[in-house]
Amino acid sequence: MSLNFVNSQKFFSGTYPVVMDAQRRLTIPKSWRFLGNDEPIQFFLLPGRNHRLELVTSERIEEIMKKILGVSVANGESMDSFTDIGSKIQVVEMDKQGRFSLNPVLMEYAQIKDKAVFLGSLICGTIVSAENCEIKSAPQSSSLDILQHLEEKQSFGVEGIK
């Protein structure tokens, strides 16, 4: 399922197991590829925590860029972090079937051999290797707590997120 928001934000939901083909291509779920019209969304693939790959929209990248543009290029620690992540980002170029070739560096990072799983993560898509995918039948209490806090607009710090 995919929802369209007035502000053009994309909603990512569902679980989609996929098989990598001989050209190292994965297929993005069809419901994620479009935003209410036939114009495909541009995606970027970033390394995430725990051997995950995060599939984000160009709008999300623009928001990240707005936040980091104020950082001085003389800030060595920040620039090291930006270089570490930026050098690994893959611009996703899909064909008409939604397939894209996975960068070998990201493939190795995510430990993807021949099977992967696309997981909806609400604000982005997450890609994990089939071997590292643990799908639980019910949401964890901590996940429900975070959703409850967000919905009730209660503020909480990083320590509230597990």
PAGUGU-143376 format. One line per 8 residues: their letters; for each residue x, y, z of N, C-alpha, C. Coordinates in steps of 0.05 Angstrom, whole numbers, plus 32768, in hexadecimal, padded with zeros to 4 digits. Layout:
A> X:Y:Z:X:Y:Z:X:Y:Z  ...
END
This chain:
MSLNFVNS> 8011:7FE9:8000:8000:8000:8000:8012:8019:8000  8009:802D:7FF2:8018:8046:7FF0:8004:805D:7FF3  800B:8070:8003:7FFA:8088:8007:8008:80A0:7FFC  7FF9:80B3:7FF1:8004:80CC:7FE7:7FFD:80E2:7FFB  8010:80F3:8001:800B:8109:8013:800C:8123:8003  7FFE:8137:800D:7FFC:8151:7FFF:8018:815C:7FFB  802A:8158:800E:8045:8163:800D:8059:8151:7FFD  804E:813E:7FEE:805E:812D:7FDC:8071:811A:7FEB
QKFFSGTY> 806B:8114:8004:807B:8101:8013:8071:80E5:800C  8083:80D2:800B:807C:80B6:8004:8079:80A6:801D  8066:8094:801E:8061:8082:8034:806A:8066:802C  807B:805A:803B:8086:8040:8034:807B:802A:8047  806D:8017:803C:8062:8001:804C:8065:7FE7:803D  8062:7FD1:804D:8062:7FB7:8041:807C:7FA8:8043  807C:7F8F:803C:8093:7F7D:803C:8094:7F70:8021  80AB:7F72:8013:80AD:7F68:7FF7:80C7:7F59:7FF4
PVVMDAQR> 80C6:7F3E:7FF5:80DE:7F2E:7FEF:80E4:7F30:7FD1  80FE:7F32:7FCA:8105:7F33:7FAE:811E:7F22:7FA9  8122:7F19:7F90:813A:7F0A:7F89:814B:7F1C:7F77  8165:7F1D:7F7C:8177:7F2C:7F6B:817C:7F1D:7F52  817B:7F2B:7F3B:8180:7F1D:7F22:819E:7F1C:7F1C  81A5:7F11:7F05:81C2:7F0E:7EFE:81D1:7F28:7EFA  81C2:7F3E:7EF5:81CF:7F59:7EF2:81CF:7F68:7F0C  81CB:7F5A:7F23:81CB:7F66:7F3E:81B4:7F7A:7F41
RLTIPKSW> 819D:7F75:7F33:8187:7F87:7F34:8172:7F7E:7F48  8167:7F92:7F56:8150:7F8E:7F68:8139:7F9E:7F5D  8121:7F96:7F64:8109:7FA4:7F5A:80FB:7FB2:7F71  80F8:7FCC:7F6F:80EA:7FDC:7F83:80CC:7FD6:7F82  80BF:7FD2:7F98:80A2:7FCD:7F98:8094:7FE2:7F88  8081:7FD9:7F77:8072:7FEC:7F66:8064:8002:7F75  8059:7FFB:7F8C:804A:800F:7F9C:805D:8025:7FA7  8076:8020:7FA7:8089:8035:7FB1:8094:8047:7F9B
RFLGNDEP> 8091:803E:7F82:809F:804C:7F6B:8092:8065:7F61  8078:8069:7F67:806A:8080:7F5C:805D:8091:7F72  8059:80AA:7F6D:804C:80BC:7F80:8032:80C6:7F74  801E:80B6:7F73:8004:80BF:7F6A:8001:80C4:7F4C  8016:80C4:7F3E:8015:80C7:7F21:8028:80B3:7F14  802B:80B5:7EFA:803D:80A2:7EED:805A:80AA:7EED  8060:80BF:7EFB:807C:80C8:7EFC:808B:80B9:7F11  80A0:80AA:7F0A:80AF:809A:7F1E:80BE:80AD:7F31
IQFFLLPG> 80C0:80A3:7F4A:80CF:80B1:7F5F:80ED:80AC:7F5B  80FD:80C0:7F61:811A:80BC:7F61:8122:80B4:7F7D  8131:809E:7F7E:813A:8093:7F98:8159:8095:7F9B  8161:8095:7FB4:817D:8093:7FBB:817F:807C:7FCF  8195:806D:7FCE:8199:8056:7FDF:81B1:805D:7FF1  81AC:805C:800C:81C1:8063:801F:81C6:804B:8032  81DF:8048:803B:81E4:8033:804F:81D6:803C:8069  81CA:8029:8077:81BD:802E:8091:81CA:801E:80A6
RNHRLELV> 81BF:801F:80BD:81CA:800F:80D4:81C2:7FF1:80D0  81D2:7FE0:80DD:81CC:7FC4:80DE:81CA:7FB7:80C2  81DC:7FBE:80B0:81DD:7FB3:8095:81C3:7FB7:8085  81B6:7FCD:808A:819E:7FD4:807C:81A5:7FE9:8066  8196:7FE9:8051:8198:7FFE:803D:817E:800E:803E  8180:8028:803E:8168:8039:8040:8163:8046:8025  814B:8042:801B:8143:804D:8001:8133:8066:8006  813E:807D:8000:8131:8097:8006:812B:80A6:7FEC
TSERIEEI> 8117:80B7:7FED:810F:80C7:7FD6:8122:80DF:7FD3  8120:80EC:7FBC:8130:8104:7FB7:8127:811A:7FCA  810D:811B:7FD1:8104:812F:7FE4:8111:812B:7FFF  8115:8113:8008:8122:810D:8021:813F:8116:8020  814C:8110:800A:8168:8119:8006:816A:8138:8007  8157:8145:7FFB:8156:8163:7FFC:8154:816D:8018  8143:8160:8029:8140:8168:8045:815B:8164:8054  8168:814E:804F:8182:8149:805C:8196:815E:8053
MKKILGVS> 8196:8164:8039:81A9:8178:802F:81A5:8193:803C  818C:819B:803F:8186:81B5:804C:8191:81B7:8068  8191:81A0:8076:819B:81A0:8092:81B9:81A0:8093  81C7:8194:807F:81E4:8193:8081:81F2:81A9:8072  81E4:81B9:8062:81F1:81CF:8054:81FE:81E4:8066  81F4:81E6:807E:81FF:81FA:8091:8219:81F0:809E  8221:81D8:809A:8239:81CD:80A6:8252:81D7:8096  8265:81E1:80A4:827E:81EA:8097:828D:81D3:808B
VANGESMD> 8298:81D8:8073:82A9:81C4:8067:82C4:81C0:8077  82C9:81D3:8089:82E1:81D1:809A:82DC:81BF:80B2  82C3:81B7:80B6:82BC:81A5:80CC:82C4:8189:80C5  82DB:8181:80CD:82E7:8168:80C4:82D6:8150:80CC  82CC:814F:80E4:82BC:8137:80ED:82A2:8135:80DC  8295:814B:80D8:827C:814A:80C8:8283:8142:80AB  8298:814E:80A0:829E:8148:8084:82A7:812B:8081  82B4:811F:8095:82BB:8103:8094:82A2:80F2:8093
SFTDIGSK> 828E:80F9:80A4:8274:80EB:80A4:8266:80EE:808A  8265:8107:807F:8257:810B:8066:8265:80FC:804F  827F:80FB:804F:828E:80EC:803B:8289:80CE:803E  8288:80C4:8056:8284:80A8:805C:8269:809F:8050  8254:80AF:8055:8239:80A8:804B:8237:80B0:802D  823F:80C8:8026:823B:80D2:800B:8249:80C1:7FF6  8260:80B5:7FFD:826F:80A5:7FE9:8261:808A:7FE4  824E:8083:7FF6:8241:8069:7FF3:8224:806C:7FE9
IQVVEMDK> 821A:8084:7FE6:81FE:8087:7FDD:81FC:8080:7FBF  81E7:8071:7FB9:81E2:8069:7F9D:81C9:8077:7F93  81CC:8085:7F7D:81B4:8090:7F6F:81A7:8078:7F62  818D:8073:7F68:817F:805C:7F5D:8173:8064:7F42  817B:8056:7F2D:8170:805B:7F13:8160:8042:7F0B  8146:8044:7F0C:8134:802E:7F07:812E:802C:7EE9  812B:8013:7EE0:8120:800F:7EC5:8101:800F:7EC7  80F3:800A:7EB2:80D5:800C:7EB2:80C8:7FF7:7EC4
QGRFSLNP> 80D7:7FE2:7ECB:80CC:7FCD:7EDD:80D4:7FD3:7EFA  80E1:7FE9:7EFF:80E9:7FF0:7F1A:8103:7FE2:7F24  8112:7FD7:7F11:812B:7FC9:7F18:8142:7FDD:7F18  8155:7FD8:7F29:816D:7FE8:7F2A:8184:7FD6:7F32  819C:7FDC:7F29:81B4:7FCC:7F30:81BE:7FD6:7F4B  81C2:7FC4:7F5D:81CC:7FCA:7F77:81EB:7FCD:7F76  81F4:7FE3:7F80:8211:7FE9:7F82:821F:7FD2:7F92  8235:7FC8:7F88:8243:7FB2:7F96:824B:7FB9:7FB3
VLMEYAQI> 8252:7FD2:7FB7:825A:7FDA:7FD2:8242:7FD8:7FE5  822B:7FE2:7FDD:8213:7FE0:7FED:8209:7FC3:7FF0  820C:7FB4:7FDB:8204:7F98:7FDB:8215:7F89:7FF1  822F:7F8E:7FF1:8240:7F81:8005:8239:7F8B:8021  8235:7FA6:8024:822E:7FB1:803E:8215:7FA5:804A  8200:7FA1:8039:81E7:7F96:8042:81E7:7F78:8043  81FD:7F6C:803B:8200:7F4F:803A:81EB:7F41:8029  81E4:7F4E:8013:81D1:7F43:8000:81DF:7F32:7FEC
KDKAVFLG> 81D7:7F19:7FEA:81E3:7F07:7FD6:81D1:7F03:7FBE  81BA:7EF7:7FC2:81A7:7EF3:7FAC:818A:7EFA:7FB2  8184:7EFD:7FCC:8169:7F03:7FD4:816A:7F1B:7FE7  8155:7F2C:7FE5:8153:7F43:7FF7:8135:7F46:7FFE  8131:7F58:8012:8115:7F5E:801A:8113:7F7C:801C  80FF:7F87:800E:80F8:7FA4:8011:80E4:7FA6:8028  80EA:7FB7:803B:80D8:7FBB:8052:80CF:7FD8:8053  80B5:7FDC:8056:80AB:7FF7:8059:80B3:8001:8075
SLICGTIV> 80BF:8018:8075:80C8:8025:808F:80BB:8040:8092  80A2:8043:8088:8092:805B:808A:809E:8072:807A  80B5:807C:8082:80C1:8094:8075:80D5:808D:8060  80DD:8073:805D:80EF:806B:8049:80EB:804D:8045  80F7:8043:8030:80F8:8026:802C:8112:801B:8037  8111:8003:8042:8128:7FF6:804D:812D:7FDC:803D  8146:7FD7:8037:814D:7FBF:8029:8160:7FAF:803B  815A:7F96:803F:816C:7F84:804F:8170:7F6B:8040
SAENCEIK> 8185:7F5C:8046:8188:7F42:803A:8173:7F30:8045  816B:7F1C:8036:8157:7F09:803F:8160:7EFA:8058  817A:7EF6:805A:8185:7EE8:8072:8184:7EF9:808B  8185:7F13:8088:8184:7F26:809F:8169:7F30:80A5  8155:7F27:8097:8139:7F31:809A:812B:7F20:80AF  8122:7F2E:80C4:8112:7F21:80D8:80F8:7F2F:80D9  80E3:7F23:80CF:80C8:7F2F:80CE:80B8:7F23:80E5  80AF:7F34:80F7:80A0:7F2B:810E:8082:7F2E:8107
SAPQSSSL> 8072:7F1C:8112:8055:7F1C:810C:8047:7F34:8119  8052:7F3E:812F:8045:7F55:813D:805A:7F6A:8142  8051:7F84:8143:8064:7F99:8148:8070:7F97:8165  8088:7FA0:8168:8095:7FA0:8182:8088:7FB6:8193  8087:7FB3:81AD:807C:7FC7:81BF:808A:7FE2:81BC  80A5:7FE1:81B9:80B4:7FFA:81B6:80AC:8009:819D  80A6:7FFA:8187:809D:8007:816E:8082:8014:8172  8070:8007:8180:8056:8012:8186:8058:802A:8198
DILQHLEE> 806B:8029:81AB:806F:8040:81BD:8077:8059:81AE  808A:8055:819B:8093:806C:818B:807C:8077:817A  806C:8066:816E:8055:806F:815E:8041:807E:8170  803D:8073:8188:802A:8080:819A:8034:809C:81A2  804E:809E:81A8:805A:80B8:81AF:8057:80CC:8198  805D:80C3:8180:805B:80D4:8168:803F:80DD:8164  802C:80CB:8166:8010:80D1:8161:8005:80E4:8176  800E:80E1:818F:8005:80F2:81A4:8015:810C:81A5
KQSFGVEG> 8028:810F:8193:803A:8126:8191:8049:812C:81AB  8050:8117:81B9:8060:811A:81D1:807D:811B:81C8  808C:812C:81D5:80A8:812D:81CD:80B7:8119:81DE  80CB:810D:81D1:80DC:80FA:81DF:80F8:80FB:81D3  810B:80F5:81E3:8127:80F6:81DA:812F:80DC:81CD  8148:80DC:81C5:8153:80C4:81B8:8152:80AC:81CA  8154:80B1:81E5:8152:809A:81F7:8137:808D:81F6  8122:809B:81ED:8108:808F:81EA:8105:807D:81D2
IK> 8118:807F:81C0:8118:806E:81A8:812B:8057:81AB  8122:8040:81A9:8134:8028:81AC:8138:801B:8192
END
